[in-house]
Structure formats: C-alpha cells, structure tokens
Amino acid sequence: MNRPLNACGFSSETIAAEYETDAALAEAGNDMGDPYFRAALAAETEQRNLDWHAAKALATEG
C-alpha cells in the first residue's frame, strides 16, 4: 500500500479529515450527536485506519 505518511505516521488525508471533524463539531455547537459531526468523525476514523494499515505495511517491508 502506497500511502505517504508524515514523521508522525499521519497522511495528509487524515490531517484534512481532522480539520473537517473539528469544523463540524464547532458548527454543531459541540453537539457530538449531530449527524454532520458523526459523519465527519466516521470519515476521520476511516482515514486513521488507512494510515494504521499503511504504517503496518511499512513496518513489515524489507
């Protein structure tokens, strides 16, 4: 899997998803039950999982 990760192990997609999640939570008035926030959080979690798999693949190469 070729997913570029920064020195902390995060992809630019994950970082963007974090910003989207933060913005969604602010827009929802910190209501963690808001559907927009929950969708953003699900997308962020998906990106984090992809990063985890990419990091794992990098660790087992070679």
PDBQT receptor file of N, H, CA, C and O in Angstrom, charges set to zero:
ATOM      1  N   MET A   1       0.853  -1.178   0.000  1.00  0.00    +0.000 N 
ATOM      2  CA  MET A   1       0.000   0.000   0.000  1.00  0.00    +0.000 C 
ATOM      3  C   MET A   1       0.897   1.239   0.000  1.00  0.00    +0.000 C 
ATOM      4  O   MET A   1       1.774   1.374   0.852  1.00  0.00    +0.000 OA
ATOM      5  N   ASN A   2       0.679   2.117  -0.933  1.00  0.00    +0.000 N 
ATOM      6  H   ASN A   2      -0.034   2.007  -1.626  1.00  0.00    +0.000 HD
ATOM      7  CA  ASN A   2       1.486   3.323  -1.038  1.00  0.00    +0.000 C 
ATOM      8  C   ASN A   2       0.663   4.516  -0.565  1.00  0.00    +0.000 C 
ATOM      9  O   ASN A   2      -0.075   5.127  -1.338  1.00  0.00    +0.000 OA
ATOM     10  N   ARG A   3       0.803   4.831   0.705  1.00  0.00    +0.000 N 
ATOM     11  H   ARG A   3       1.403   4.335   1.333  1.00  0.00    +0.000 HD
ATOM     12  CA  ARG A   3       0.089   5.962   1.310  1.00  0.00    +0.000 C 
ATOM     13  C   ARG A   3       1.138   6.787   2.056  1.00  0.00    +0.000 C 
ATOM     14  O   ARG A   3       1.584   6.382   3.129  1.00  0.00    +0.000 OA
ATOM     15  N   PRO A   4       1.533   7.922   1.514  1.00  0.00    +0.000 N 
ATOM     16  CA  PRO A   4       2.577   8.717   2.162  1.00  0.00    +0.000 C 
ATOM     17  C   PRO A   4       2.164   9.173   3.563  1.00  0.00    +0.000 C 
ATOM     18  O   PRO A   4       1.085   9.731   3.762  1.00  0.00    +0.000 OA
ATOM     19  N   LEU A   5       3.040   8.923   4.513  1.00  0.00    +0.000 N 
ATOM     20  H   LEU A   5       3.917   8.470   4.352  1.00  0.00    +0.000 HD
ATOM     21  CA  LEU A   5       2.799   9.312   5.904  1.00  0.00    +0.000 C 
ATOM     22  C   LEU A   5       3.871  10.304   6.340  1.00  0.00    +0.000 C 
ATOM     23  O   LEU A   5       5.016  10.222   5.897  1.00  0.00    +0.000 OA
ATOM     24  N   ASN A   6       3.501  11.236   7.204  1.00  0.00    +0.000 N 
ATOM     25  H   ASN A   6       2.570  11.303   7.564  1.00  0.00    +0.000 HD
ATOM     26  CA  ASN A   6       4.491  12.168   7.721  1.00  0.00    +0.000 C 
ATOM     27  C   ASN A   6       5.289  11.491   8.843  1.00  0.00    +0.000 C 
ATOM     28  O   ASN A   6       5.085  10.309   9.121  1.00  0.00    +0.000 OA
ATOM     29  N   ALA A   7       6.183  12.225   9.477  1.00  0.00    +0.000 N 
ATOM     30  H   ALA A   7       6.349  13.185   9.251  1.00  0.00    +0.000 HD
ATOM     31  CA  ALA A   7       7.044  11.653  10.515  1.00  0.00    +0.000 C 
ATOM     32  C   ALA A   7       6.251  11.123  11.713  1.00  0.00    +0.000 C 
ATOM     33  O   ALA A   7       6.731  10.265  12.454  1.00  0.00    +0.000 OA
ATOM     34  N   CYS A   8       5.050  11.634  11.892  1.00  0.00    +0.000 N 
ATOM     35  H   CYS A   8       4.659  12.331  11.290  1.00  0.00    +0.000 HD
ATOM     36  CA  CYS A   8       4.198  11.172  12.998  1.00  0.00    +0.000 C 
ATOM     37  C   CYS A   8       3.307  10.000  12.594  1.00  0.00    +0.000 C 
ATOM     38  O   CYS A   8       2.575   9.461  13.424  1.00  0.00    +0.000 OA
ATOM     39  N   GLY A   9       3.367   9.605  11.326  1.00  0.00    +0.000 N 
ATOM     40  H   GLY A   9       3.962  10.043  10.651  1.00  0.00    +0.000 HD
ATOM     41  CA  GLY A   9       2.582   8.474  10.858  1.00  0.00    +0.000 C 
ATOM     42  C   GLY A   9       1.199   8.828  10.351  1.00  0.00    +0.000 C 
ATOM     43  O   GLY A   9       0.334   7.958  10.243  1.00  0.00    +0.000 OA
ATOM     44  N   PHE A  10       0.978  10.109  10.037  1.00  0.00    +0.000 N 
ATOM     45  H   PHE A  10       1.680  10.816  10.125  1.00  0.00    +0.000 HD
ATOM     46  CA  PHE A  10      -0.325  10.533   9.535  1.00  0.00    +0.000 C 
ATOM     47  C   PHE A  10      -0.220  10.958   8.081  1.00  0.00    +0.000 C 
ATOM     48  O   PHE A  10       0.779  11.546   7.666  1.00  0.00    +0.000 OA
ATOM     49  N   SER A  11      -1.251  10.659   7.315  1.00  0.00    +0.000 N 
ATOM     50  H   SER A  11      -2.062  10.182   7.652  1.00  0.00    +0.000 HD
ATOM     51  CA  SER A  11      -1.321  11.097   5.919  1.00  0.00    +0.000 C 
ATOM     52  C   SER A  11      -1.960  12.482   5.861  1.00  0.00    +0.000 C 
ATOM     53  O   SER A  11      -2.587  12.933   6.820  1.00  0.00    +0.000 OA
ATOM     54  N   SER A  12      -1.795  13.134   4.744  1.00  0.00    +0.000 N 
ATOM     55  H   SER A  12      -1.286  12.768   3.964  1.00  0.00    +0.000 HD
ATOM     56  CA  SER A  12      -2.436  14.447   4.572  1.00  0.00    +0.000 C 
ATOM     57  C   SER A  12      -3.961  14.295   4.566  1.00  0.00    +0.000 C 
ATOM     58  O   SER A  12      -4.674  15.218   4.958  1.00  0.00    +0.000 OA
ATOM     59  N   GLU A  13      -4.458  13.147   4.128  1.00  0.00    +0.000 N 
ATOM     60  H   GLU A  13      -3.879  12.398   3.809  1.00  0.00    +0.000 HD
ATOM     61  CA  GLU A  13      -5.905  12.903   4.142  1.00  0.00    +0.000 C 
ATOM     62  C   GLU A  13      -6.442  12.871   5.571  1.00  0.00    +0.000 C 
ATOM     63  O   GLU A  13      -7.519  13.397   5.852  1.00  0.00    +0.000 OA
ATOM     64  N   THR A  14      -5.678  12.246   6.470  1.00  0.00    +0.000 N 
ATOM     65  H   THR A  14      -4.804  11.819   6.242  1.00  0.00    +0.000 HD
ATOM     66  CA  THR A  14      -6.109  12.182   7.864  1.00  0.00    +0.000 C 
ATOM     67  C   THR A  14      -6.089  13.563   8.497  1.00  0.00    +0.000 C 
ATOM     68  O   THR A  14      -7.004  13.925   9.237  1.00  0.00    +0.000 OA
ATOM     69  N   ILE A  15      -5.060  14.325   8.212  1.00  0.00    +0.000 N 
ATOM     70  H   ILE A  15      -4.317  14.030   7.611  1.00  0.00    +0.000 HD
ATOM     71  CA  ILE A  15      -4.966  15.673   8.773  1.00  0.00    +0.000 C 
ATOM     72  C   ILE A  15      -6.133  16.533   8.282  1.00  0.00    +0.000 C 
ATOM     73  O   ILE A  15      -6.727  17.278   9.061  1.00  0.00    +0.000 OA
ATOM     74  N   ALA A  16      -6.457  16.430   7.006  1.00  0.00    +0.000 N 
ATOM     75  H   ALA A  16      -5.975  15.825   6.373  1.00  0.00    +0.000 HD
ATOM     76  CA  ALA A  16      -7.601  17.170   6.468  1.00  0.00    +0.000 C 
ATOM     77  C   ALA A  16      -8.899  16.716   7.130  1.00  0.00    +0.000 C 
ATOM     78  O   ALA A  16      -9.764  17.537   7.436  1.00  0.00    +0.000 OA
ATOM     79  N   ALA A  17      -9.033  15.422   7.348  1.00  0.00    +0.000 N 
ATOM     80  H   ALA A  17      -8.330  14.755   7.099  1.00  0.00    +0.000 HD
ATOM     81  CA  ALA A  17     -10.244  14.896   7.993  1.00  0.00    +0.000 C 
ATOM     82  C   ALA A  17     -10.356  15.393   9.432  1.00  0.00    +0.000 C 
ATOM     83  O   ALA A  17     -11.461  15.641   9.915  1.00  0.00    +0.000 OA
ATOM     84  N   GLU A  18      -9.221  15.542  10.123  1.00  0.00    +0.000 N 
ATOM     85  H   GLU A  18      -8.323  15.341   9.730  1.00  0.00    +0.000 HD
ATOM     86  CA  GLU A  18      -9.240  16.088  11.485  1.00  0.00    +0.000 C 
ATOM     87  C   GLU A  18      -9.789  17.516  11.482  1.00  0.00    +0.000 C 
ATOM     88  O   GLU A  18     -10.618  17.872  12.320  1.00  0.00    +0.000 OA
ATOM     89  N   TYR A  19      -9.320  18.327  10.536  1.00  0.00    +0.000 N 
ATOM     90  H   TYR A  19      -8.646  18.038   9.856  1.00  0.00    +0.000 HD
ATOM     91  CA  TYR A  19      -9.811  19.706  10.439  1.00  0.00    +0.000 C 
ATOM     92  C   TYR A  19     -11.305  19.718  10.148  1.00  0.00    +0.000 C 
ATOM     93  O   TYR A  19     -12.041  20.527  10.714  1.00  0.00    +0.000 OA
ATOM     94  N   GLU A  20     -11.756  18.836   9.278  1.00  0.00    +0.000 N 
ATOM     95  H   GLU A  20     -11.158  18.179   8.819  1.00  0.00    +0.000 HD
ATOM     96  CA  GLU A  20     -13.184  18.756   8.951  1.00  0.00    +0.000 C 
ATOM     97  C   GLU A  20     -13.998  18.353  10.180  1.00  0.00    +0.000 C 
ATOM     98  O   GLU A  20     -15.074  18.898  10.424  1.00  0.00    +0.000 OA
ATOM     99  N   THR A  21     -13.484  17.406  10.944  1.00  0.00    +0.000 N 
ATOM    100  H   THR A  21     -12.609  16.963  10.746  1.00  0.00    +0.000 HD
ATOM    101  CA  THR A  21     -14.172  16.976  12.162  1.00  0.00    +0.000 C 
ATOM    102  C   THR A  21     -14.261  18.120  13.160  1.00  0.00    +0.000 C 
ATOM    103  O   THR A  21     -15.316  18.354  13.750  1.00  0.00    +0.000 OA
ATOM    104  N   ASP A  22     -13.154  18.834  13.349  1.00  0.00    +0.000 N 
ATOM    105  H   ASP A  22     -12.297  18.644  12.870  1.00  0.00    +0.000 HD
ATOM    106  CA  ASP A  22     -13.154  19.977  14.272  1.00  0.00    +0.000 C 
ATOM    107  C   ASP A  22     -14.155  21.040  13.828  1.00  0.00    +0.000 C 
ATOM    108  O   ASP A  22     -14.890  21.592  14.646  1.00  0.00    +0.000 OA
ATOM    109  N   ALA A  23     -14.177  21.320  12.530  1.00  0.00    +0.000 N 
ATOM    110  H   ALA A  23     -13.580  20.871  11.865  1.00  0.00    +0.000 HD
ATOM    111  CA  ALA A  23     -15.109  22.318  11.998  1.00  0.00    +0.000 C 
ATOM    112  C   ALA A  23     -16.558  21.859  12.166  1.00  0.00    +0.000 C 
ATOM    113  O   ALA A  23     -17.435  22.658  12.494  1.00  0.00    +0.000 OA
ATOM    114  N   ALA A  24     -16.798  20.584  11.941  1.00  0.00    +0.000 N 
ATOM    115  H   ALA A  24     -16.085  19.935  11.674  1.00  0.00    +0.000 HD
ATOM    116  CA  ALA A  24     -18.157  20.053  12.075  1.00  0.00    +0.000 C 
ATOM    117  C   ALA A  24     -18.629  20.141  13.519  1.00  0.00    +0.000 C 
ATOM    118  O   ALA A  24     -19.786  20.473  13.776  1.00  0.00    +0.000 OA
ATOM    119  N   LEU A  25     -17.747  19.850  14.454  1.00  0.00    +0.000 N 
ATOM    120  H   LEU A  25     -16.807  19.581  14.245  1.00  0.00    +0.000 HD
ATOM    121  CA  LEU A  25     -18.117  19.917  15.863  1.00  0.00    +0.000 C 
ATOM    122  C   LEU A  25     -18.416  21.360  16.266  1.00  0.00    +0.000 C 
ATOM    123  O   LEU A  25     -19.377  21.622  16.989  1.00  0.00    +0.000 OA
ATOM    124  N   ALA A  26     -17.596  22.285  15.799  1.00  0.00    +0.000 N 
ATOM    125  H   ALA A  26     -16.816  22.072  15.211  1.00  0.00    +0.000 HD
ATOM    126  CA  ALA A  26     -17.844  23.695  16.104  1.00  0.00    +0.000 C 
ATOM    127  C   ALA A  26     -19.169  24.155  15.499  1.00  0.00    +0.000 C 
ATOM    128  O   ALA A  26     -19.945  24.863  16.142  1.00  0.00    +0.000 OA
ATOM    129  N   GLU A  27     -19.419  23.742  14.253  1.00  0.00    +0.000 N 
ATOM    130  H   GLU A  27     -18.789  23.167  13.731  1.00  0.00    +0.000 HD
ATOM    131  CA  GLU A  27     -20.662  24.123  13.581  1.00  0.00    +0.000 C 
ATOM    132  C   GLU A  27     -21.875  23.530  14.289  1.00  0.00    +0.000 C 
ATOM    133  O   GLU A  27     -22.953  24.124  14.291  1.00  0.00    +0.000 OA
ATOM    134  N   ALA A  28     -21.693  22.361  14.886  1.00  0.00    +0.000 N 
ATOM    135  H   ALA A  28     -20.817  21.879  14.884  1.00  0.00    +0.000 HD
ATOM    136  CA  ALA A  28     -22.791  21.687  15.584  1.00  0.00    +0.000 C 
ATOM    137  C   ALA A  28     -22.954  22.194  17.016  1.00  0.00    +0.000 C 
ATOM    138  O   ALA A  28     -23.767  21.667  17.775  1.00  0.00    +0.000 OA
ATOM    139  N   GLY A  29     -22.184  23.211  17.382  1.00  0.00    +0.000 N 
ATOM    140  H   GLY A  29     -21.523  23.640  16.765  1.00  0.00    +0.000 HD
ATOM    141  CA  GLY A  29     -22.292  23.733  18.748  1.00  0.00    +0.000 C 
ATOM    142  C   GLY A  29     -21.823  22.736  19.783  1.00  0.00    +0.000 C 
ATOM    143  O   GLY A  29     -22.379  22.661  20.879  1.00  0.00    +0.000 OA
ATOM    144  N   ASN A  30     -20.804  21.970  19.440  1.00  0.00    +0.000 N 
ATOM    145  H   ASN A  30     -20.352  22.031  18.550  1.00  0.00    +0.000 HD
ATOM    146  CA  ASN A  30     -20.226  20.933  20.307  1.00  0.00    +0.000 C 
ATOM    147  C   ASN A  30     -21.195  19.796  20.623  1.00  0.00    +0.000 C 
ATOM    148  O   ASN A  30     -21.031  19.094  21.620  1.00  0.00    +0.000 OA
ATOM    149  N   ASP A  31     -22.196  19.621  19.778  1.00  0.00    +0.000 N 
ATOM    150  H   ASP A  31     -22.329  20.192  18.967  1.00  0.00    +0.000 HD
ATOM    151  CA  ASP A  31     -23.152  18.517  19.931  1.00  0.00    +0.000 C 
ATOM    152  C   ASP A  31     -22.580  17.290  19.233  1.00  0.00    +0.000 C 
ATOM    153  O   ASP A  31     -22.609  17.193  18.006  1.00  0.00    +0.000 OA
ATOM    154  N   MET A  32     -22.059  16.356  20.020  1.00  0.00    +0.000 N 
ATOM    155  H   MET A  32     -22.035  16.434  21.017  1.00  0.00    +0.000 HD
ATOM    156  CA  MET A  32     -21.421  15.173  19.443  1.00  0.00    +0.000 C 
ATOM    157  C   MET A  32     -22.425  14.197  18.835  1.00  0.00    +0.000 C 
ATOM    158  O   MET A  32     -22.029  13.214  18.209  1.00  0.00    +0.000 OA
ATOM    159  N   GLY A  33     -23.703  14.454  19.010  1.00  0.00    +0.000 N 
ATOM    160  H   GLY A  33     -24.025  15.252  19.519  1.00  0.00    +0.000 HD
ATOM    161  CA  GLY A  33     -24.728  13.627  18.400  1.00  0.00    +0.000 C 
ATOM    162  C   GLY A  33     -25.193  14.160  17.050  1.00  0.00    +0.000 C 
ATOM    163  O   GLY A  33     -26.002  13.527  16.372  1.00  0.00    +0.000 OA
ATOM    164  N   ASP A  34     -24.679  15.328  16.659  1.00  0.00    +0.000 N 
ATOM    165  H   ASP A  34     -24.021  15.843  17.210  1.00  0.00    +0.000 HD
ATOM    166  CA  ASP A  34     -25.067  15.947  15.395  1.00  0.00    +0.000 C 
ATOM    167  C   ASP A  34     -24.662  15.050  14.221  1.00  0.00    +0.000 C 
ATOM    168  O   ASP A  34     -23.534  14.558  14.187  1.00  0.00    +0.000 OA
ATOM    169  N   PRO A  35     -25.562  14.831  13.260  1.00  0.00    +0.000 N 
ATOM    170  CA  PRO A  35     -25.257  13.944  12.135  1.00  0.00    +0.000 C 
ATOM    171  C   PRO A  35     -24.048  14.388  11.301  1.00  0.00    +0.000 C 
ATOM    172  O   PRO A  35     -23.278  13.546  10.841  1.00  0.00    +0.000 OA
ATOM    173  N   TYR A  36     -23.875  15.700  11.103  1.00  0.00    +0.000 N 
ATOM    174  H   TYR A  36     -24.501  16.384  11.477  1.00  0.00    +0.000 HD
ATOM    175  CA  TYR A  36     -22.731  16.196  10.337  1.00  0.00    +0.000 C 
ATOM    176  C   TYR A  36     -21.426  15.876  11.071  1.00  0.00    +0.000 C 
ATOM    177  O   TYR A  36     -20.454  15.435  10.457  1.00  0.00    +0.000 OA
ATOM    178  N   PHE A  37     -21.414  16.099  12.378  1.00  0.00    +0.000 N 
ATOM    179  H   PHE A  37     -22.203  16.457  12.876  1.00  0.00    +0.000 HD
ATOM    180  CA  PHE A  37     -20.226  15.760  13.157  1.00  0.00    +0.000 C 
ATOM    181  C   PHE A  37     -19.957  14.265  13.101  1.00  0.00    +0.000 C 
ATOM    182  O   PHE A  37     -18.815  13.852  12.903  1.00  0.00    +0.000 OA
ATOM    183  N   ARG A  38     -20.986  13.452  13.272  1.00  0.00    +0.000 N 
ATOM    184  H   ARG A  38     -21.914  13.788  13.433  1.00  0.00    +0.000 HD
ATOM    185  CA  ARG A  38     -20.795  11.994  13.294  1.00  0.00    +0.000 C 
ATOM    186  C   ARG A  38     -20.273  11.487  11.950  1.00  0.00    +0.000 C 
ATOM    187  O   ARG A  38     -19.451  10.571  11.910  1.00  0.00    +0.000 OA
ATOM    188  N   ALA A  39     -20.743  12.074  10.856  1.00  0.00    +0.000 N 
ATOM    189  H   ALA A  39     -21.410  12.818  10.888  1.00  0.00    +0.000 HD
ATOM    190  CA  ALA A  39     -20.245  11.688   9.533  1.00  0.00    +0.000 C 
ATOM    191  C   ALA A  39     -18.781  12.091   9.367  1.00  0.00    +0.000 C 
ATOM    192  O   ALA A  39     -17.982  11.330   8.822  1.00  0.00    +0.000 OA
ATOM    193  N   ALA A  40     -18.434  13.283   9.836  1.00  0.00    +0.000 N 
ATOM    194  H   ALA A  40     -19.083  13.901  10.279  1.00  0.00    +0.000 HD
ATOM    195  CA  ALA A  40     -17.046  13.733   9.749  1.00  0.00    +0.000 C 
ATOM    196  C   ALA A  40     -16.143  12.852  10.601  1.00  0.00    +0.000 C 
ATOM    197  O   ALA A  40     -15.041  12.500  10.181  1.00  0.00    +0.000 OA
ATOM    198  N   LEU A  41     -16.601  12.497  11.788  1.00  0.00    +0.000 N 
ATOM    199  H   LEU A  41     -17.496  12.783  12.129  1.00  0.00    +0.000 HD
ATOM    200  CA  LEU A  41     -15.812  11.634  12.662  1.00  0.00    +0.000 C 
ATOM    201  C   LEU A  41     -15.631  10.245  12.044  1.00  0.00    +0.000 C 
ATOM    202  O   LEU A  41     -14.555   9.657  12.154  1.00  0.00    +0.000 OA
ATOM    203  N   ALA A  42     -16.656   9.726  11.406  1.00  0.00    +0.000 N 
ATOM    204  H   ALA A  42     -17.530  10.204  11.316  1.00  0.00    +0.000 HD
ATOM    205  CA  ALA A  42     -16.545   8.427  10.738  1.00  0.00    +0.000 C 
ATOM    206  C   ALA A  42     -15.520   8.489   9.610  1.00  0.00    +0.000 C 
ATOM    207  O   ALA A  42     -14.739   7.555   9.428  1.00  0.00    +0.000 OA
ATOM    208  N   ALA A  43     -15.523   9.585   8.855  1.00  0.00    +0.000 N 
ATOM    209  H   ALA A  43     -16.158  10.343   9.003  1.00  0.00    +0.000 HD
ATOM    210  CA  ALA A  43     -14.547   9.750   7.768  1.00  0.00    +0.000 C 
ATOM    211  C   ALA A  43     -13.132   9.851   8.337  1.00  0.00    +0.000 C 
ATOM    212  O   ALA A  43     -12.197   9.272   7.783  1.00  0.00    +0.000 OA
ATOM    213  N   GLU A  44     -12.973  10.581   9.432  1.00  0.00    +0.000 N 
ATOM    214  H   GLU A  44     -13.733  11.051   9.882  1.00  0.00    +0.000 HD
ATOM    215  CA  GLU A  44     -11.653  10.692  10.060  1.00  0.00    +0.000 C 
ATOM    216  C   GLU A  44     -11.177   9.327  10.550  1.00  0.00    +0.000 C 
ATOM    217  O   GLU A  44     -10.011   8.974  10.371  1.00  0.00    +0.000 OA
ATOM    218  N   THR A  45     -12.062   8.573  11.159  1.00  0.00    +0.000 N 
ATOM    219  H   THR A  45     -13.009   8.860  11.304  1.00  0.00    +0.000 HD
ATOM    220  CA  THR A  45     -11.710   7.239  11.655  1.00  0.00    +0.000 C 
ATOM    221  C   THR A  45     -11.283   6.330  10.508  1.00  0.00    +0.000 C 
ATOM    222  O   THR A  45     -10.333   5.559  10.641  1.00  0.00    +0.000 OA
ATOM    223  N   GLU A  46     -11.983   6.422   9.390  1.00  0.00    +0.000 N 
ATOM    224  H   GLU A  46     -12.755   7.048   9.282  1.00  0.00    +0.000 HD
ATOM    225  CA  GLU A  46     -11.615   5.636   8.210  1.00  0.00    +0.000 C 
ATOM    226  C   GLU A  46     -10.203   5.997   7.732  1.00  0.00    +0.000 C 
ATOM    227  O   GLU A  46      -9.409   5.115   7.406  1.00  0.00    +0.000 OA
ATOM    228  N   GLN A  47      -9.900   7.290   7.694  1.00  0.00    +0.000 N 
ATOM    229  H   GLN A  47     -10.546   8.006   7.959  1.00  0.00    +0.000 HD
ATOM    230  CA  GLN A  47      -8.566   7.725   7.272  1.00  0.00    +0.000 C 
ATOM    231  C   GLN A  47      -7.494   7.253   8.251  1.00  0.00    +0.000 C 
ATOM    232  O   GLN A  47      -6.416   6.826   7.837  1.00  0.00    +0.000 OA
ATOM    233  N   ARG A  48      -7.791   7.328   9.541  1.00  0.00    +0.000 N 
ATOM    234  H   ARG A  48      -8.667   7.674   9.877  1.00  0.00    +0.000 HD
ATOM    235  CA  ARG A  48      -6.831   6.854  10.547  1.00  0.00    +0.000 C 
ATOM    236  C   ARG A  48      -6.566   5.354  10.388  1.00  0.00    +0.000 C 
ATOM    237  O   ARG A  48      -5.434   4.895  10.540  1.00  0.00    +0.000 OA
ATOM    238  N   ASN A  49      -7.619   4.602  10.082  1.00  0.00    +0.000 N 
ATOM    239  H   ASN A  49      -8.539   4.975   9.958  1.00  0.00    +0.000 HD
ATOM    240  CA  ASN A  49      -7.442   3.162   9.865  1.00  0.00    +0.000 C 
ATOM    241  C   ASN A  49      -6.569   2.895   8.643  1.00  0.00    +0.000 C 
ATOM    242  O   ASN A  49      -5.728   1.996   8.666  1.00  0.00    +0.000 OA
ATOM    243  N   LEU A  50      -6.762   3.661   7.590  1.00  0.00    +0.000 N 
ATOM    244  H   LEU A  50      -7.445   4.391   7.571  1.00  0.00    +0.000 HD
ATOM    245  CA  LEU A  50      -5.920   3.507   6.399  1.00  0.00    +0.000 C 
ATOM    246  C   LEU A  50      -4.460   3.840   6.722  1.00  0.00    +0.000 C 
ATOM    247  O   LEU A  50      -3.544   3.171   6.243  1.00  0.00    +0.000 OA
ATOM    248  N   ASP A  51      -4.252   4.875   7.534  1.00  0.00    +0.000 N 
ATOM    249  H   ASP A  51      -4.996   5.418   7.923  1.00  0.00    +0.000 HD
ATOM    250  CA  ASP A  51      -2.891   5.220   7.957  1.00  0.00    +0.000 C 
ATOM    251  C   ASP A  51      -2.272   4.085   8.763  1.00  0.00    +0.000 C 
ATOM    252  O   ASP A  51      -1.108   3.738   8.565  1.00  0.00    +0.000 OA
ATOM    253  N   TRP A  52      -3.049   3.512   9.666  1.00  0.00    +0.000 N 
ATOM    254  H   TRP A  52      -3.995   3.794   9.827  1.00  0.00    +0.000 HD
ATOM    255  CA  TRP A  52      -2.553   2.422  10.504  1.00  0.00    +0.000 C 
ATOM    256  C   TRP A  52      -2.110   1.242   9.629  1.00  0.00    +0.000 C 
ATOM    257  O   TRP A  52      -1.048   0.662   9.854  1.00  0.00    +0.000 OA
ATOM    258  N   HIS A  53      -2.923   0.896   8.642  1.00  0.00    +0.000 N 
ATOM    259  H   HIS A  53      -3.786   1.367   8.460  1.00  0.00    +0.000 HD
ATOM    260  CA  HIS A  53      -2.576  -0.204   7.759  1.00  0.00    +0.000 C 
ATOM    261  C   HIS A  53      -1.341   0.124   6.930  1.00  0.00    +0.000 C 
ATOM    262  O   HIS A  53      -0.512  -0.751   6.682  1.00  0.00    +0.000 OA
ATOM    263  N   ALA A  54      -1.212   1.374   6.501  1.00  0.00    +0.000 N 
ATOM    264  H   ALA A  54      -1.886   2.085   6.702  1.00  0.00    +0.000 HD
ATOM    265  CA  ALA A  54      -0.034   1.781   5.731  1.00  0.00    +0.000 C 
ATOM    266  C   ALA A  54       1.213   1.713   6.594  1.00  0.00    +0.000 C 
ATOM    267  O   ALA A  54       2.261   1.255   6.138  1.00  0.00    +0.000 OA
ATOM    268  N   ALA A  55       1.110   2.165   7.836  1.00  0.00    +0.000 N 
ATOM    269  H   ALA A  55       0.259   2.538   8.207  1.00  0.00    +0.000 HD
ATOM    270  CA  ALA A  55       2.260   2.117   8.736  1.00  0.00    +0.000 C 
ATOM    271  C   ALA A  55       2.655   0.664   9.040  1.00  0.00    +0.000 C 
ATOM    272  O   ALA A  55       3.836   0.325   9.106  1.00  0.00    +0.000 OA
ATOM    273  N   LYS A  56       1.666  -0.153   9.215  1.00  0.00    +0.000 N 
ATOM    274  H   LYS A  56       0.706   0.122   9.161  1.00  0.00    +0.000 HD
ATOM    275  CA  LYS A  56       1.931  -1.575   9.471  1.00  0.00    +0.000 C 
ATOM    276  C   LYS A  56       2.631  -2.216   8.280  1.00  0.00    +0.000 C 
ATOM    277  O   LYS A  56       3.557  -3.007   8.459  1.00  0.00    +0.000 OA
ATOM    278  N   ALA A  57       2.198  -1.884   7.071  1.00  0.00    +0.000 N 
ATOM    279  H   ALA A  57       1.446  -1.242   6.925  1.00  0.00    +0.000 HD
ATOM    280  CA  ALA A  57       2.814  -2.422   5.877  1.00  0.00    +0.000 C 
ATOM    281  C   ALA A  57       4.257  -1.953   5.744  1.00  0.00    +0.000 C 
ATOM    282  O   ALA A  57       5.129  -2.725   5.343  1.00  0.00    +0.000 OA
ATOM    283  N   LEU A  58       4.509  -0.689   6.079  1.00  0.00    +0.000 N 
ATOM    284  H   LEU A  58       3.801  -0.063   6.405  1.00  0.00    +0.000 HD
ATOM    285  CA  LEU A  58       5.870  -0.163   6.037  1.00  0.00    +0.000 C 
ATOM    286  C   LEU A  58       6.766  -0.869   7.041  1.00  0.00    +0.000 C 
ATOM    287  O   LEU A  58       7.935  -1.135   6.761  1.00  0.00    +0.000 OA
ATOM    288  N   ALA A  59       6.214  -1.173   8.217  1.00  0.00    +0.000 N 
ATOM    289  H   ALA A  59       5.264  -0.957   8.444  1.00  0.00    +0.000 HD
ATOM    290  CA  ALA A  59       6.995  -1.815   9.265  1.00  0.00    +0.000 C 
ATOM    291  C   ALA A  59       7.358  -3.251   8.926  1.00  0.00    +0.000 C 
ATOM    292  O   ALA A  59       8.369  -3.765   9.406  1.00  0.00    +0.000 OA
ATOM    293  N   THR A  60       6.549  -3.899   8.109  1.00  0.00    +0.000 N 
ATOM    294  H   THR A  60       5.728  -3.481   7.719  1.00  0.00    +0.000 HD
ATOM    295  CA  THR A  60       6.799  -5.298   7.792  1.00  0.00    +0.000 C 
ATOM    296  C   THR A  60       7.542  -5.474   6.473  1.00  0.00    +0.000 C 
ATOM    297  O   THR A  60       7.889  -6.596   6.106  1.00  0.00    +0.000 OA
ATOM    298  N   GLU A  61       7.793  -4.363   5.745  1.00  0.00    +0.000 N 
ATOM    299  H   GLU A  61       7.511  -3.451   6.043  1.00  0.00    +0.000 HD
ATOM    300  CA  GLU A  61       8.558  -4.456   4.493  1.00  0.00    +0.000 C 
ATOM    301  C   GLU A  61      10.036  -4.687   4.793  1.00  0.00    +0.000 C 
ATOM    302  O   GLU A  61      10.552  -4.318   5.848  1.00  0.00    +0.000 OA
ATOM    303  N   GLY A  62      10.683  -5.303   3.835  1.00  0.00    +0.000 N 
ATOM    304  H   GLY A  62      10.264  -5.603   2.978  1.00  0.00    +0.000 HD
ATOM    305  CA  GLY A  62      12.130  -5.376   3.881  1.00  0.00    +0.000 C 
ATOM    306  C   GLY A  62      12.664  -6.571   4.492  1.00  0.00    +0.000 C 
ATOM    307  O   GLY A  62      13.881  -6.728   4.579  1.00  0.00    +0.000 OA
TER     308      GLY A  62
